[in-house]
Amino acid sequence: MAELICIMCPKGCRLNVDEKNGYAVTGNTCEKGAIYGKTELVDPRRVVTSTVKINSTHARRLPVKTNGEIPKNTVEKAVELLNGVTITAPVKAGDVIIENIFGTGIDFISAKTVED
């Protein structure tokens, strides 16, 4: 039996996930908790936030994030991809910075508009 704290809302429900019983989840107060509990054990995923270098007179770093969740075991490598990236302003919030990270269909996108 795995014990988790749900991160899907501010309640922070204490979940018990029974791996031997079809990943049955107890302790959740909503359906999001049941989905989170099972997914966290079967296929954990994360949204990633970081920064990249930007050539601009107004900023040195540009905040970026994934536009969806990527497998947890690829997070470190995904952040390493950003180390070699330099963007030239202008850039708009939502612009794709790195497309299709590791074939997941998820992109790193700009989280801020920077006019140069």
PATIVEX-462951 format. One record per residue (C-alpha): residue in three letters; x, y, z. Coordinates in pm, whole numbers, padded with zeros to 5 digits, always signed. Example, Ala and Ser with C-alpha at 12.3 -4.5 7.8 and 13.67 -1.06 7.14 Angstrom:
BEGIN
ALA+01230-00450+00780;SER+01367-00106+00714;
***
This chain:
BEGIN
MET+00000+00000+00000;ALA+00146+00332-00108;GLU+00075+00650+00084;LEU+00064+00981-00105;ILE-00047+01337-00047;CYS-00263+01456-00333;ILE-00140+01772-00510;MET-00441+01827-00735;CYS-00597+02093-00510;PRO-00513+02280-00189;LYS-00684+02020+00035;GLY-00383+01785+00025;CYS-00579+01466+00087;ARG-00382+01174+00230;LEU-00424+00894-00020;ASN-00371+00522+00015;VAL-00316+00340-00312;ASP-00347-00038-00313;GLU-00120-00164-00593;LYS-00239-00521-00540;ASN-00603-00429-00588;GLY-00603-00251-00923;TYR-00451+00066-00778;ALA-00765+00134-00576;VAL-00742+00476-00411;THR-00890+00569-00073;GLY-00869+00890+00127;ASN-00955+01117-00164;THR-01241+01363-00138;CYS-01282+01408-00513;GLU-01231+01219-00839;LYS-00913+01415-00915;GLY-00751+01249-00615;ALA-00842+00902-00738;ILE-00694+00977-01080;TYR-00381+01133-00930;GLY-00319+00841-00693;LYS-00329+00581-00966;THR-00138+00788-01221;GLU+00136+00875-00972;LEU+00218+00506-00929;VAL+00158+00385-01285;ASP+00288+00675-01498;PRO+00402+00978-01295;ARG+00413+01303-01493;ARG+00506+01662-01421;VAL+00471+02010-01566;VAL+00820+02165-01583;THR+00906+02531-01532;SER+01248+02683-01590;THR+01422+02964-01778;VAL+01632+03010-02092;LYS+01876+03282-02195;ILE+01729+03566-02397;ASN+01899+03839-02600;SER+01705+04146-02494;THR+01769+04487-02344;HIS+01492+04421-02089;ALA+01570+04070-01964;ARG+01849+03817-01935;ARG+01631+03512-01875;LEU+01294+03410-02019;PRO+01061+03196-01808;VAL+00941+02884-01989;LYS+00716+02593-01902;THR+00583+02280-02059;ASN+00235+02310-02208;GLY+00144+01974-02055;GLU+00286+01702-01837;ILE+00591+01498-01936;PRO+00701+01166-01784;LYS+00868+01228-01450;ASN+01175+01026-01551;THR+01247+01273-01835;VAL+01226+01595-01632;GLU+01599+01626-01563;LYS+01692+01566-01927;ALA+01425+01812-02040;VAL+01572+02084-01820;GLU+01919+02002-01956;LEU+01785+02070-02307;LEU+01719+02428-02200;ASN+02082+02493-02104;GLY+02188+02534-02467;VAL+01894+02751-02573;THR+01922+03125-02634;ILE+01618+03315-02761;THR+01625+03652-02933;ALA+01352+03900-02841;PRO+01079+03976-02922;VAL+00894+03671-02794;LYS+00530+03637-02691;ALA+00383+03434-02408;GLY+00283+03098-02556;ASP+00548+03094-02831;VAL+00703+02748-02871;ILE+01064+02740-02752;ILE+01132+02365-02790;GLU+00884+02153-02983;ASN+00776+01796-02905;ILE+01004+01717-02611;PHE+01130+01359-02650;GLY+00841+01276-02884;THR+00579+01338-02614;GLY+00385+01596-02814;ILE+00451+01842-02531;ASP+00639+02167-02596;PHE+00836+02414-02386;ILE+00663+02748-02433;SER+00740+03104-02329;ALA+00565+03204-02008;LYS+00618+03576-02068;THR+00608+03832-02345;VAL+00935+04019-02392;GLU+00938+04303-02642;ASP+01283+04400-02718;
***
